[in-house]
């Protein structure tokens, strides 16, 4: 553990990502029921700022991703699997505090509504990838290759990830250098090494390694942020002043 998140308003954190433009900054947000806002915290958990996202609403924000100088807040949760559409909001990663305008991408599954808590952005194409939260031994992933803010984008089913007896998928991330991809469940993390120029879909189709980390120790864990080089990651569970942990290979 490296510290506790010192942000009184952060009580049900369900997303975490390393900023690409501010060194040593992590972005996070609350689960459903909060306003549309992001919290900037240090890698020790200290609150650095609060960013309100104008033009957005938090129906059930579950994950946050980063690519280039943008952040992507995923309003993708759907416990009852009944939302006809879900949303991803893109905001500039410039200021740590204040108000920014969110660009809304409205997405729709090609088959039926799904509950999901993992959002990733393809570093080579900007495609949005959503991994569903399933009770089965496989987690499906859907892709919006060219999301548009002008209307509804219907995603395509791109494949499924064998997770065996792991618990449900709750987060995902791509490292800032684009070389490491991770999908976490409540109890473990599946890791891929992404080849240069390879699409995220192609990466997820290959077998994954499993990180040597028992993530169940943190309780209700629904977030994971890779370090810049992907050799370690941060997690934070739900709850008031939750512990911020850094997981790394021994000696890393």
C-alpha positions in Angstrom: 0.0 0.0 0.0 1.3 3.5 -0.9 -1.3 5.6 0.8 -5.0 6.3 1.2 -7.1 8.4 -1.2 -7.5 11.7 0.6 -10.6 12.9 -1.2 -13.7 13.1 1.0 -16.1 13.0 -1.9 -14.5 9.9 -3.4 -16.5 7.1 -1.7 -17.3 4.5 -4.3 -14.3 4.6 -6.7 -14.7 2.4 -9.7 -12.2 3.6 -12.2 -8.5 4.5 -12.3 -6.0 5.5 -15.0 -2.6 7.1 -15.2 -2.6 10.6 -16.8 -0.7 10.8 -20.1 -0.1 14.5 -19.7 0.6 15.1 -16.0 3.4 13.1 -14.5 2.5 11.3 -11.2 -1.2 11.9 -11.6 -4.0 9.3 -11.5 -7.5 10.0 -12.5 -10.5 8.3 -10.8 -14.2 8.8 -10.4 -17.2 7.5 -8.3 -19.6 4.9 -9.3 -23.3 5.6 -10.0 -25.2 8.3 -8.1 -22.5 11.0 -8.2 -22.3 14.0 -10.4 -20.3 13.9 -13.6 -16.8 14.6 -12.2 -13.3 13.2 -12.1 -10.8 13.3 -9.3 -7.1 13.9 -9.9 -4.9 12.2 -7.2 -1.2 11.7 -6.7 0.3 8.3 -6.8 0.3 8.6 -3.0 -3.4 9.3 -2.9 -3.4 13.0 -2.2 -6.3 14.9 -3.9 -4.9 17.3 -6.5 -8.0 18.5 -8.2 -11.6 17.9 -9.2 -12.8 18.2 -12.8 -16.5 18.7 -13.6 -17.6 17.3 -16.9 -20.2 19.7 -18.5 -22.8 18.1 -20.7 -22.4 14.7 -19.1 -24.4 12.6 -16.6 -23.3 9.8 -14.3 -25.9 7.0 -14.8 -23.4 4.3 -13.9 -19.7 5.3 -14.5 -17.6 2.2 -14.2 -14.2 2.8 -15.8 -11.9 5.4 -17.2 -9.3 5.2 -19.9 -6.6 7.5 -21.4 -5.1 8.0 -24.8 -3.0 10.8 -25.9 -4.2 14.0 -24.3 -7.7 12.7 -23.7 -9.6 10.9 -20.9 -12.5 8.6 -21.6 -15.1 8.1 -18.8 -17.2 5.0 -19.3 -20.9 5.3 -18.4 -21.2 1.6 -19.2 -22.6 -0.1 -16.1 -26.0 -1.8 -16.4 -26.7 -4.2 -13.5 -30.1 -5.2 -14.8 -28.9 -5.4 -18.5 -31.7 -3.2 -19.7 -30.1 0.1 -20.9 -30.8 0.5 -24.7 -27.7 2.7 -25.0 -24.5 3.4 -23.0 -22.2 6.4 -23.1 -18.5 7.2 -23.1 -17.4 10.8 -22.5 -14.1 12.1 -23.9 -12.6 15.1 -22.1 -9.2 16.9 -22.5 -6.6 15.9 -20.0 -5.2 19.4 -19.4 -6.3 21.1 -16.2 -6.5 19.2 -12.9 -9.5 21.3 -11.7 -12.3 23.3 -13.1 -15.0 22.5 -15.7 -14.5 20.9 -19.1 -17.0 20.1 -21.9 -17.5 16.4 -22.4 -17.9 14.9 -25.9 -20.4 12.1 -25.7 -20.2 8.9 -27.7 -23.5 7.0 -27.5 -23.0 3.3 -28.0 -25.3 0.3 -28.6 -24.6 -3.4 -28.4 -25.5 -5.4 -31.6 -27.3 -8.1 -29.8 -28.7 -7.1 -26.4 -27.8 -4.9 -23.4 -24.9 -6.0 -21.2 -23.5 -5.1 -17.9 -19.8 -3.9 -18.2 -17.1 -2.4 -16.1 -14.0 -2.4 -18.3 -13.2 0.2 -20.9 -10.1 0.4 -23.1 -8.9 2.6 -25.9 -6.9 1.1 -28.8 -3.7 3.1 -28.9 -3.3 2.6 -32.7 -6.8 3.4 -33.9 -8.7 5.1 -31.1 -11.3 2.4 -31.2 -13.3 1.9 -27.9 -13.3 -1.6 -26.5 -15.8 -2.7 -23.8 -15.4 -6.0 -21.9 -18.6 -7.3 -20.3 -19.1 -8.4 -16.7 -20.1 -12.0 -17.0 -20.8 -14.9 -14.6 -19.6 -17.4 -17.2 -16.1 -18.7 -17.9 -15.8 -16.2 -20.8 -16.0 -12.4 -21.0 -17.2 -11.0 -24.3 -15.7 -7.8 -25.7 -17.3 -5.3 -28.1 -15.7 -2.7 -30.2 -16.7 0.7 -31.6 -14.1 1.1 -34.4 -15.2 4.6 -35.3 -17.3 6.1 -32.5 -19.2 9.3 -33.5 -20.6 12.0 -31.3 -23.2 12.8 -34.0 -25.4 9.8 -33.4 -25.6 6.2 -32.0 -22.7 3.9 -32.8 -23.5 0.2 -32.9 -20.6 -1.8 -31.7 -19.5 -5.2 -33.0 -18.9 -8.3 -31.1 -15.1 -9.0 -31.5 -14.5 -12.0 -29.4 -14.4 -13.4 -25.9 -11.7 -13.8 -23.2 -11.5 -17.2 -21.4 -11.3 -16.3 -17.7 -12.0 -19.8 -16.3 -13.0 -19.8 -12.7 -12.0 -16.1 -12.1 -14.6 -13.8 -10.8 -16.3 -11.1 -12.9 -14.4 -8.5 -15.0 -14.3 -5.1 -13.3 -11.6 -3.0 -15.1 -9.1 -2.8 -17.9 -6.2 -0.7 -19.1 -3.5 -0.2 -21.7 -0.2 1.2 -20.5 0.9 4.6 -21.7 3.7 3.0 -23.9 1.0 0.8 -25.5 2.9 -2.4 -24.8 0.9 -3.9 -22.0 -2.8 -4.7 -21.8 -4.6 -5.9 -18.6 -8.1 -7.0 -17.8 -8.8 -7.4 -14.1 -11.5 -9.3 -12.2 -12.3 -9.1 -8.5 -9.6 -11.6 -7.8 -6.9 -11.5 -10.5 -5.4 -9.7 -13.5 -4.9 -11.1 -17.0 -2.0 -9.6 -18.9 -1.0 -9.4 -22.5 2.1 -8.0 -24.2 0.9 -6.0 -27.2 3.0 -6.2 -30.4 3.9 -3.0 -32.2 1.1 -1.9 -34.5 -1.2 -4.7 -33.3 -4.8 -3.8 -32.8 -6.2 -4.3 -29.3 -8.7 -6.8 -30.7 -5.8 -8.9 -32.1 -4.0 -8.7 -28.7 -7.0 -9.9 -26.8 -7.4 -12.9 -29.1 -4.1 -14.3 -27.9 -3.6 -16.2 -24.6 -3.0 -14.1 -21.6 -0.7 -14.5 -18.6 -2.0 -14.2 -15.1 -0.3 -11.7 -12.7 0.8 -13.1 -9.4 -1.5 -10.9 -7.3 -4.4 -11.9 -5.1 -6.6 -8.9 -5.7 -9.3 -10.2 -3.4 -7.4 -8.8 -0.4 -8.6 -5.3 -1.2 -12.3 -6.3 -1.1 -14.6 -4.6 -3.6 -11.9 -3.9 -6.2 -13.2 -2.4 -9.4 -10.2 -0.4 -10.7 -6.7 -0.8 -12.1 -4.2 1.6 -13.6 -1.0 0.4 -15.3 2.2 2.4 -14.8 3.7 4.1 -17.8 5.8 1.1 -18.8 3.2 -1.5 -17.7 5.5 -3.3 -15.3 3.4 -2.4 -12.3 -0.1 -1.3 -11.6 -2.2 0.7 -9.0 -5.6 -0.4 -7.6 -8.1 1.2 -5.2 -11.2 -0.4 -3.8 -14.6 1.2 -2.9 -15.1 2.9 0.5 -14.2 6.1 2.3 -10.5 7.0 2.3 -9.7 3.7 0.5 -6.2 2.4 0.4 -4.2 3.0 -2.8 -2.0 0.1 -3.6 0.9 -0.4 -6.1 1.5 -3.9 -7.3 4.8 -4.8 -8.8 7.1 -7.8 -9.2 9.4 -8.4 -6.2 12.1 -5.7 -6.4 10.1 -3.7 -9.0 
